[in-house]
Amino acid sequence: MPQLPLALRYPPDQRLDTYVTLEPGVVGLVQAAATVGGDWLYLAGPAGVGKTHLLLAACAAAEGAGRRAAYLPLVAAAGRLREALQALEGNDLLALDGLERIAGNRDDEVALFDAHNRARAAGITVLYAARGNPGELGLVLPDLRSRLQQCTRLVLAPLDDDGRREVLRQRAQRRGLVLDEAALEWLLKRVDRDLAALTGVLDQLDRASLAAKRRLTVPFLRQVLGAD
């Protein structure tokens, strides 16, 4: 990965202290893995529960603690995973996102198995994320499945309405947006539950608010988002 400023590589919304979760202890385990090399973690859950957020936040926390970190979305390396993983050797933390993307590709699975073993031997910390548990991904290499099952597993669930409300409040505040209760409730009824959707909507509203020099009232939200 090219050496870019921390703020550019890891967006400020994606930090451990901005992650809202229903599962106690998740942030502490990720923090320990990132900063002092705690347990290897396997984050499991459907799309939109914040797996990528946690992996990027872990990389930011690691670099803040003086460790070298790299994030790799496996969709970008499918079919050539061995070369991609070799390029990342020398980091203290590896965050590998989207294991389901290489499931069924034997060459990629063997490459990941080999990299997993090398990382263990070298004292590198690895964090994995996938949409299902190791036994649900359709992996063809039993030894890889066995290695993944040895990681500490964190199963993430979609946010409830209170969690979504807190995410919207926090992210609006960081953008300097005034989001009153009426506007907040209106958004909650119309925005998907996943974190990416919430962030995307706030980015859209931020741009529109600046351009129009208007506050985020319900009529303005209707105008920008095209909702009835």
TORMI-123535 format. One record per residue: residue number from 0; chain; y, z, x of N, C-alpha, C in turn. Coordinates in steps of 0.05 Angstrom, whole numbers, m for minus. Atoms other than C-alpha are relative to their C-alpha. Layout:
REM residues N
   resi   chain      n.Y      n.Z      n.X     ca.Y     ca.Z     ca.X      c.Y      c.Z      c.X
    NUM       A        Y        Z        X        Y        Z        X        Y        Z        X
...
//
This chain:
REM residues 228
   resi   chain      n.Y      n.Z      n.X     ca.Y     ca.Z     ca.X      c.Y      c.Z      c.X
      0       A      m24        0       17        0        0        0       25        0       17
      1       A      m25        0      m16       69      m17       28       14       27       m3
      2       A      m14      m26        0      111       44       46       26       m3      m15
      3       A      m24        1       16      161       49      m10       10       29       m5
      4       A      m10      m27        6      206      108      m28      m16       12      m23
      5       A       17      m14       19      168      160      m69        9       m6      m29
      6       A      m11        4       27      214      150     m130       m7      m27      m11
      7       A        6       27        9      199       76     m132      m30       m4       m6
      8       A       29        3        4      124       82     m126      m11       15      m23
      9       A       10      m17       21      115      138     m175       23        7      m19
     10       A      m23       m4       19      162      137     m236        4       29       m6
     11       A       m6      m29        5      197      203     m250      m13       11      m25
     12       A       13      m10       23      165      208     m318      m29        8        6
     13       A       28       m5       m7       97      211     m284       m3       20       22
     14       A        3      m22      m18       97      278     m251      m17       22      m13
     15       A       17      m20       11       52      338     m260       16       18      m19
     16       A      m15      m18       17      108      379     m290       10      m13      m26
     17       A       m8       14       25      121      326     m343      m25       m7      m17
     18       A       24        7       15       49      320     m366       m5       20      m22
     19       A        5      m17       23       37      348     m435      m30       m3       m8
     20       A       29        1        5      m36      366     m449       m9       22      m19
     21       A       12      m21       17      m79      403     m499      m21       16       15
     22       A       22      m13      m15     m130      422     m445       12       19       21
     23       A      m10      m19      m20     m113      486     m407      m13       m5       27
     24       A       11        2      m27     m122      483     m332        0      m27       13
     25       A        1       28      m11     m119      407     m324       21       m3       22
     26       A      m21        4      m20      m52      406     m287       m5       15       25
     27       A        5      m17      m23      m72      463     m241      m22      m12       18
     28       A       21       12      m15     m136      428     m220        9      m26       14
     29       A      m11       24      m12     m100      362     m207       19        8       23
     30       A      m19       m9      m21      m46      399     m168      m15        9       25
     31       A       15      m10      m23      m97      433     m124      m14      m23       15
     32       A       13       23      m13     m135      368     m111       20      m16       16
     33       A      m20       16      m13      m71      333      m93       12       12       25
     34       A      m16      m13      m21      m38      384      m49      m16       14       22
     35       A       16      m15      m20      m93      423      m15      m29      m11        3
     36       A       27       11       m1     m155      380      m26      m20       16      m15
     37       A       19      m15       17     m188      417      m83      m24      m18       m8
     38       A       23       15       10     m247      392     m123        6      m29       m5
     39       A       m2       28        9     m259      318     m133       m1        1      m30
     40       A       m3        0       29     m240      303     m205       m8      m27      m12
     41       A        6       24       15     m265      254     m256       13        4      m27
     42       A      m15       m2       25     m216      244     m313      m11      m20      m20
     43       A       12       17       20     m248      216     m376       16        3      m26
     44       A      m13        0       26     m216      196     m442        8      m28       m8
     45       A       m8       26       10     m194      138     m485       27       m9       11
     46       A      m26       10       m9     m134       94     m469       22       17      m13
     47       A      m24      m13       11      m67      128     m477        0       30        1
     48       A        0      m29       m1      m86      200     m461       13       11       25
     49       A      m14       m9      m23      m50      202     m395      m15        1       26
     50       A       16        0      m24     m103      188     m343       16      m12       23
     51       A      m16       12      m21      m58      141     m304       23       18        8
     52       A      m21      m20       m6       m1      191     m310       m9       20       20
     53       A       10      m21      m18      m43      244     m277       m6      m10       28
     54       A        7       11      m26      m67      199     m221       26       m6       16
     55       A      m26        5      m14        4      176     m204       14       26        7
     56       A      m12      m26       m5       29      247     m210      m14       14       24
     57       A       14      m12      m23      m25      270     m162        8      m13       26
     58       A       m9       13      m24       m4      218     m111       28       10        8
     59       A      m27      m10       m6       69      240     m117       m1       29       10
     60       A        3      m28       m9       48      313     m109      m11        1       28
     61       A       12        1      m27        5      297      m49       21       m7       21
     62       A      m20        8      m19       61      261      m14       22       20        3
     63       A      m19      m22       m2      109      317      m31      m10       23       17
     64       A       12      m21      m17       61      363        5       m6      m10       28
     65       A        3       11      m26       61      318       66      m27      m13        5
     66       A       26       14       m3       m6      284       52        4      m29       m7
     67       A       m1       28        6      m19      210       49      m17       m6      m24
     68       A       14        5       25      m40      183      m18        2      m30       m8
     69       A        0       28        9      m58      116      m50      m12       m1      m28
     70       A        9        4       27      m67       95     m122      m11      m29       m2
     71       A       12       27        3     m113       36     m139      m10       m4      m28
     72       A       11        8       26     m122        6     m209      m23      m19        5
     73       A       23       16       m7     m192      m22     m204        0      m27      m13
     74       A       m3       26       12     m175      m79     m251       12      m20       19
     75       A      m14       17      m19     m133     m107     m195      m18       m7       24
     76       A       17        4      m23     m191     m104     m145      m28       m8       m8
     77       A       27        7       10     m251     m124     m188       m9      m26       14
     78       A       11       23      m14     m296     m172     m150        6        0       30
     79       A       m6       m2      m29     m266     m153      m82        6       29        7
     80       A       m6      m28       m2     m269      m78      m84       m4       11       29
     81       A        6      m10      m27     m299      m68      m15       25       m4       18
     82       A      m23        5      m16     m239     m100       19       24       17       m8
     83       A      m23      m16       10     m189      m63      m25       m4       29       10
     84       A        4      m28       m8     m221        5       m9        2        3       30
     85       A       m2       m2      m29     m226       m9       65       30        0        8
     86       A      m28        0       m6     m151      m23       65       13       27       m5
     87       A      m12      m26        7     m138       47       37      m11       23       17
     88       A       11      m21      m17     m179       85       89       22       11       18
     89       A      m21      m13      m15     m137      135      127       19       17      m17
     90       A      m16      m17       18     m105      167       66      m15       27       m4
     91       A       12      m26        6     m117      240       48       m9        2      m29
     92       A        7        0       29     m121      226      m27       m2      m29      m10
     93       A        3       26       14     m147      166      m65       m2        5      m30
     94       A        0       m2       29     m134      158     m139      m10      m27      m11
     95       A       12       25        8     m180      105     m169       m1       m1      m31
     96       A       m4        1       29     m163       84     m240      m16      m22      m13
     97       A       14       20       16     m206       48     m291      m27       m8       10
     98       A       27        5      m10     m277       54     m267      m15      m20      m17
     99       A       14       18       18     m301       16     m328        4      m29        8
    100       A       m7       28       m7     m269      m47     m298      m20      m12       20
    101       A       19       11      m19     m322      m53     m244      m29        6       m7
    102       A       27       m6        9     m382      m28     m283      m15      m25       m6
    103       A       16       24        4     m438      m79     m282        2      m20       23
    104       A       m3       18      m23     m413     m114     m219      m14       15       24
    105       A       15      m15      m20     m466      m92     m169       14        2       27
    106       A      m13        0      m26     m427     m112     m107       23       20        0
    107       A      m22      m20        1     m367      m71     m129      m11       28       m2
    108       A       11      m27        2     m410      m12     m148      m11        9       27
    109       A       10       m7      m26     m444      m13      m80       24        7       18
    110       A      m24       m5      m16     m375      m17      m47       11       27       m6
    111       A      m11      m26        8     m351       43      m87      m19       23        9
    112       A       19      m20       m9     m415       82      m72        4        5       30
    113       A       m3       m3      m29     m406       69        3       27       14        6
    114       A      m26      m13       m5     m332       88        0        0       29       m8
    115       A        3      m27        9     m348      151      m39      m13       17       22
    116       A       13      m15      m21     m396      173       16       16        3       25
    117       A      m17       m1      m24     m348      156       72       23       20       m5
    118       A      m21      m18        6     m293      195       37       m9       29        2
    119       A       12      m27       m1     m338      256       30       m2        9       30
    120       A        4       m6      m28     m355      253      104       26        4       15
    121       A      m26       m2      m14     m282      245      125       18       22      m11
    122       A      m17      m21       12     m255      301       81       22      m10      m17
    123       A      m20       11       17     m215      255       37       m6        9      m29
    124       A        3       m8       28     m202      277      m35        2      m25      m17
    125       A        0       23       18     m218      226      m90        2        9      m28
    126       A       m3       m5       29     m195      227     m162       m8      m26      m14
    127       A        9       23       16     m229      180     m212       11        3      m28
    128       A       m7        1       28     m208      159     m281      m15      m22      m14
    129       A       14       20       15     m247      122     m334        1        7      m30
    130       A       m1       m4       29     m251      113     m409      m24       14      m11
    131       A       24      m15        9     m319      146     m413      m12       16       23
    132       A       14      m15      m20     m365      193     m376      m17      m19       17
    133       A       16       18      m17     m407      164     m318      m24      m13      m14
    134       A       23       11       14     m467      155     m362        6      m19      m22
    135       A       m8       18       22     m427      115     m413       12      m26        9
    136       A      m15       23      m10     m397       62     m368      m16      m25        3
    137       A       17       23       m5     m456       16     m361       m3       m7       30
    138       A        4        4      m28     m462       26     m286      m29       m8        6
    139       A       27        9       m6     m522      m10     m256      m12       14       25
    140       A       10      m13      m24     m527       32     m193       m4       30       m6
    141       A        5      m28        7     m560       99     m208       12       20       20
    142       A      m11      m18      m20     m538      130     m142       30        4       m3
    143       A      m28       m3        5     m465      116     m158        5       18      m24
    144       A       m2      m17       23     m473      146     m227       m5       29        7
    145       A        6      m28       m8     m504      208     m195       23       12       16
    146       A      m23      m10      m15     m446      215     m146       23        7      m18
    147       A      m22       m5       18     m395      210     m201       m4       24      m17
    148       A        7      m23       17     m431      262     m243        3       26       15
    149       A       m4      m25      m16     m422      312     m185       29        8        1
    150       A      m28       m7        0     m346      310     m193        6       19      m23
    151       A       m9      m17       22     m310      362     m235       12      m18      m22
    152       A       m8       18       21     m301      328     m302       20       12      m18
    153       A      m21       m8       18     m238      334     m343        1      m20      m23
    154       A        0       18       23     m244      304     m413       27        4      m14
    155       A      m26       m1       11     m175      287     m440        0      m11      m29
    156       A       m1        8       28     m159      281     m514       28       m9       m7
    157       A      m27        9        8     m102      246     m550       17       24       m9
    158       A      m18      m21        8      m41      289     m564        1        3      m30
    159       A       m6       m4       28      m31      321     m631       30       m4       m4
    160       A      m29        5        6       37      316     m666       18       18       16
    161       A      m17      m18      m16       65      377     m630        2      m11       29
    162       A       m1       11      m27       46      346     m563       17      m25        2
    163       A      m16       24        1       76      279     m581       30        7       m2
    164       A      m28       m8        4      140      314     m604       11       11       27
    165       A      m10      m11      m26      145      351     m537        4      m22       20
    166       A       m4       23      m19      135      286     m497       25      m15       m7
    167       A      m25       14        8      190      252     m537       24       16        8
    168       A      m23      m17       m6      237      310     m528        6        0       30
    169       A       m3       m1      m29      225      315     m453       10      m26       12
    170       A       m7       25      m12      230      242     m438       27      m10       m9
    171       A      m27        6        9      292      232     m481       20       16       16
    172       A      m18      m17      m15      325      290     m446        4      m10       29
    173       A       m3       10      m27      310      262     m377       16      m26        1
    174       A      m16       25        1      343      196     m398       28        5       m9
    175       A      m27       m6       10      404      232     m424        4       m8      m29
    176       A       m2        9       28      388      211     m496        0       24      m18
    177       A       m1      m21       20      407      255     m554      m17       m8      m24
    178       A       19        7       21      349      254     m603       m2       24      m19
    179       A        0      m23       18      362      298     m663      m27        1      m16
    180       A       26       m5       13      306      325     m707       m7      m22      m20
    181       A        6       21       20      313      271     m761      m10      m25       14
    182       A        9       24      m15      307      215     m709      m27        5       12
    183       A       26       m7      m12      250      251     m675      m23       m2      m20
    184       A       21        2       21      210      258     m739       m5      m28       m9
    185       A        3       28        7      224      186     m757      m17      m15       20
    186       A       16       13      m21      196      163     m690      m29        8       m1
    187       A       27      m10       m1      135      207     m694      m18      m13      m21
    188       A       15       12       22      114      173     m759       m6      m30        6
    189       A        2       29       m4      119      103     m729       m9       m8       28
    190       A        7        6      m27      101      107     m655      m29        8        5
    191       A       28       m7       m7       29      105     m630       m2       26       15
    192       A        3      m26      m12        0      169     m603       m1       m1       30
    193       A        5        0      m29      m12      145     m532       27        2       15
    194       A      m24       m5      m16       36      162     m476       15      m25        8
    195       A      m13       25       m7       49       90     m456       18      m10      m22
    196       A      m16        9       23       73       73     m526       26       17       m3
    197       A      m23      m17        3      119      133     m528       21       m7       22
    198       A      m18        7      m22      149      115     m460       13      m27       m5
    199       A      m11       27        5      157       42     m479       22        0      m21
    200       A      m20       m1       21      195       59     m542       25       13       10
    201       A      m24      m14      m11      242      107     m506       15      m19       19
    202       A      m13       19      m18      256       54     m453       16      m20      m16
    203       A      m13       19       17      273        5     m508       25       12      m13
    204       A      m22      m14       12      318       55     m543       22        6       20
    205       A      m20       m6      m21      352       74     m478       17      m24        6
    206       A      m16       25       m5      372        2     m464       18       m7      m23
    207       A      m15        7       24      394      m10     m535       24       19       m4
    208       A      m21      m20        4      435       54     m538       23       m5       20
    209       A      m21        6      m20      471       37     m473       16      m25       m7
    210       A      m13       25        6      485      m34     m495       19        2      m24
    211       A      m16       m2       25      511      m15     m564       19       24        1
    212       A      m17      m24       m2      543       51     m541       m2       16      m26
    213       A        5      m15       25      511       86     m601      m21       22        4
    214       A       19      m22       m1      474      150     m612      m26       m8      m14
    215       A       26        6       12      401      151     m633       m3       12      m28
    216       A        3       m9       28      409      160     m708      m23      m16      m13
    217       A       21       15       14      356      139     m758        8      m28       m7
    218       A       m7       28        5      395       78     m780        0      m18       24
    219       A        1       16      m24      402       56     m708      m29       m5        9
    220       A       28        3       m6      328       67     m696      m12      m22      m17
    221       A       10       21       17      312       24     m756        9      m28        9
    222       A      m11       26       m9      358      m31     m730      m14       m9       26
    223       A       12        8      m26      328      m30     m659      m30       m6       m3
    224       A       29        3        1      255      m23     m677       m9      m18      m23
    225       A        7       19       21      257      m68     m738      m18       12      m21
    226       A       18      m14       20      223      m17     m784       14        2      m26
    227       A      m11       m4       26      232      m10     m858        8       29       m4
//
